């Protein structure tokens, strides 16, 4: 029982990470309809910025906030310079651009910050808390969960309860009609990217602190799991992304512990999950159904 | 007079298949005549391009050093896989980021059959094609239900999964999933051809055969069904296209192309590698990129794109001395630049140029009764719904 609980907690720890990256993916997808393969690498670059700032003696929280602001601006600039010119072009072109970004940002990060593993200090107190059943949970993990919940709530309020959110959703639903209503669609799309880059910066900085040292490969496998979580959640639900991140994380941890046959190929778990869920419900667990017109 | 013939001959073409029903007419094969009538300038340009390309392809291995010939052979297997992906994505509208996995299955099938079962290389290509075709069929079945973006992600999972499966089940050099068939297995069977030239010509012959197979496929009934499913699935099903059959068959054929590419890679690189966890994901991306920069839903596009990609990769590697780390950045940046300058790929761009030349030349004479169908605007947007 204790082992089981520990594995579940372990899974939650990873799942929170997957969920927060999935959140950024879903945000861009919801506001601009683009699947951003460079999301993980953008987060990686911001993480390096946070790390560099803490090296200069800044407190961790301050460093993360500054790097989030930088990411916000950089995300907007990327959208304006590279994604906006693709408007009206084939989706494939946008995919190629994000893949090009993936390669470019990763290699630039290695150029600027070196290839050696670095240590990112944690924003949370160290140590663990004892739970019932003899399991322990790290304070880091608790911190991540709290941050993620706050993030979700803030995003939900932004998208559903503010004028800005209404405009964002209008542009996502139909850019042409939104323009006719006087909404600056270009600004909104840019804002979506900027926001997602900021969320990615936060997620990356917190994840890196959980690991004993991070390098340029930090986000790659996380991105695969985050994509799985986003797909499970149906790509357009914020809460769906987070909950499915947790599901993927827990399923993964339990498989590693209990299913010896899948030793080394646990990646099959999120893959199988997506397949089963999509075959039963083609729009994911939390996705909206769409009607197709001929 | 050339212009009059052209103008008169264009009518039945439009009559048989109105452009609003058939998208990308030139690529998909709208019409019974083998050579759809085109302005003379365009026809001459096509012939010149075709002859020049064939001559260059045949002469290249005698001109270049063995290392360059190996690079060209790599471009050929990349082109075969990209052609397969083009059938699936360009013509049928199904996204796959998992073709790296099929490529890997092909590579390991060849390597295992040669090392453990003592086969000679050539028959293993057929075995790989059949096996990956079956795998493609199996993946194609859930793909009936899982579409667009989701399909991209499920197939992405395949590409990430494959090296782990290899790591678990393949016991190669030093217990690692690394199979190296002896170079002797691939030595030249024709006197007067060096080994590297033999490898090149064998790859080239297989590519040409597969090219004509794909060409025939897309110009016939099957090809029209594929394009119809891509453009409007529901409408296609109402006019009697077998949706499930078309999609699954396309998936299987496309996977078999990737499998053959994998087999050939064992010959070219003398290696089947399962040690790098992201290698097959990278391969998937390369196929996608080669197809897109060459020109999606065009016949020559994948080959042109593959060549461009391999040369780009090779030349960015040692562009800046001491800063090898920057190579992926330059490579990525050039990809982005490519998409900006030639959104429809190289072949799409050339086609647009030819169409422009054609319009100019016919404008000099009598204005044509029907405008020449400009098919270039339909390329490149195979899956708007993703």
Interface residues (C-beta under 8 A of the other chain):
Chain A: X35 X82 X85 X86 X89 X90 X91 X92 X93 X95 X96 X97 X99 X100 X101 X102 X103 X104 X106 X107 X108 X110 X111 X115 X220 X221 X224 X227 X228 X231 X235 X263 X264 X265 X267 X268 X270 X271 X274 X275 X278 X279 X282 X284 X292 X294
Chain B: X89 X142 X145 X146 X147 X149 X150 X152 X153 X154 X156 X157 X158 X160 X161 X164 X165 X167 X168 X232 X234 X235 X238 X278 X285 X288 X289 X292 X293 X296 X323 X325 X326 X327 X328 X329 X331 X332 X333 X334 X335 X336 X338 X339 X340 X343 X380 X381 X382 X383 X384 X386
